[in-house]
Amino acid sequence: MAIYYLDSSAVIKLYRLEAGTAAVEQIMNEPDSLRFISRLTVVETERAFGRRMRVNEVSQSELEELRSGFYLDLRRRRMRVKEVTPLHYRSAVRLVRKYALFQHVPFVRSLDALHLAVALEVRERDGLDFFVCADKDLCTVAEAEQLSVINPELS
């Protein structure tokens, strides 16, 4: 059984065909695997869906279909939502401070640091196997934290 943490850049690929969609769908359909996201992913996914309507990539009815599919997946527990806690915020601050000093690793953005903090906690508690992310900079920082990374756009 594999355990995955998916950040927002990976999750949104499930609801619109784009580079990396097939790789994320394969992960989602893997029998007996566990897939975690953070509560932050819910907010970022809503924002991504809304942005698509705002720039006329989808209609109002298509936006509702995107949302319905996402929340149905959450109700069916295809992805388990981890709450973002004060511990995650402290861990995110540590990550931002740590990578501010290294020139060979991208400077970690604040919300990405929260995703990474949740993933690191999943690794500690549940034995995370893979961090799934389509953001190249975040993938680099995750690798620096010794996470096994899957970038679905490169799969």
N, C-alpha and C positions, 0 to 999 in steps of 0.2 A: 504494500500500500504506500503510495507516494503522498507527501503533504506539500502543498503549494501555497504560496502567498502571491496574490495578484494585485498589482497596483492599478490605478485608474487607467493608465495608458493601455494596459492589457485588457481590462474588463470591457471597455467600450468597443473593442473589436468584435465582441459577441453579437452586437446589435446592428451593425452596419458592415457590409462587406468592404474590407480594406486590406492593405498589406498586413499579414500576420493573423488574419481571422481564422484561417484553417488550423494554424498551430494552437491557438487558444481554444478553439472548438474541440480539438483532439484532447487537450488537457481536461476540458470540462466533461468529456464523455468517457474518460478513463475510469473503468470500474474500480470500486473500492478506494478511490483516492479522496483526500480531503482538500478542500480549497478554501482558503481564508482571504478575506478582505478586511479593511478597517472601516469604521464609520465615516472616516474622511473620504473613502472611495465612493460612498453613497452620494455625498455632497458634490464631489468632483464629477461623477457620472451625470448627475442632474445638470450641472453646469455645461458639460460637453453636449448633452442632448439639446439643451436650450440654445446654445450657441449655433448648433446646426440649423435650427429653425430661424434664428435671427439673421443668418447669412443666406437664407433661402435654399439650404441643402435639403431640408425636409419641410413638409407641410404640417399644419397643426394636428391633423389626424395621424400622420406618420410619427410625430413627436409623442402622441399618446400611445401609439403602438410600441415605440422604443421603451417608454416608461413602463408600460404594462408588462413587457417581456422581462425587463430587469427586475421588477418587484415580484413577478411570478417566480423567477429563479431564486430570489431571496426567500420567499415563502416555502418553496420546495427544498430549501437548504442546499441548493447546488453550490452556493458559496456561503460560508459562515462568517457573520459579521463580528469583528472584534471591536470592542469599545476602545476609544482613545482615552487613556487615563493620565493622571498627573505623573505617574512613573514614565509613561511614553514621552511626555513633554520634557522631563528631565533628561531622558536618554537622547532626545532630539537635540537638546542644547549641547550635550556632550559631543554628539556627532558633528554639529556645526562648528564647535570650537576645535575639535580634532582636525577636521579637514580644511579649516581655514589656514592651517600652517603648512600644508603639503602642496607643492606646486605640481606634482606628478598626478594628482587626483583632482577632478573638478570640484569646485566649491559647491557644497551641498546646499540646495535651496531648502527653505524652512519646511514647506509641506512635504517635500521629499524626505527630509529628515524624520518627519513623523511616520511616514510609510515605513521607512527603514527601521525605526524604533519598534513599531508593531511587529514587523517581520522578525526582528531579532528576538523579541519576546516569544513569538510562536516557535522559533528555533529552540529556545531554551526550554519551553514547556512541552512542546509537542513533537520536536524533532523535525523541523522544517527541512525538506529535501531541495526545494527549488523556489527561487524568487523570480517571478514572471513580470517582466517590465519591458516596455518598448522605448523607454527614455535612455539614450546612450549614456549620458552623464550619470544618471542614477544607477544604471547597471555597473558602471565603473566603480562607484563608491560601494555598492553592494558587494562586489567582488573583493574590494579592499577589506571589507568586513568578513571575508571568508564565506560568503554565501554563494551557493551554486546558482548561477543566473541563466535564465532562458529569455532571450529577446525574441519574441515571436516573429518579428519582422526579418530576422536573420535565419529563421528555421526553414 
